[in-house]
């Protein structure tokens, strides 16, 4: 658990905020769905893209949304 996933999710949110004026509401993506999409993404990224698209929000300046994203990043990488 070296943090690459967490860093990537934060980077993605920053890129989406800059380019689309949106960010991901990570609480709308279940851990099981996210992990499965990540596994599949090595050969087909469409499942991951669909998950992210359905969770986009315009709450880009909402501190609670930002903090929720960090919390979910740790949750996704828990072993259980």
Secondary structure, DSSP 8 states (H G I E B T S, - for coil): --SHHHHHHHHHHHHHHHHHS-EE-GGGS-HHHHHHHHHHTTT-THHHHHHHHHTEES-TT-HHHHHHHHHHHHHHT---
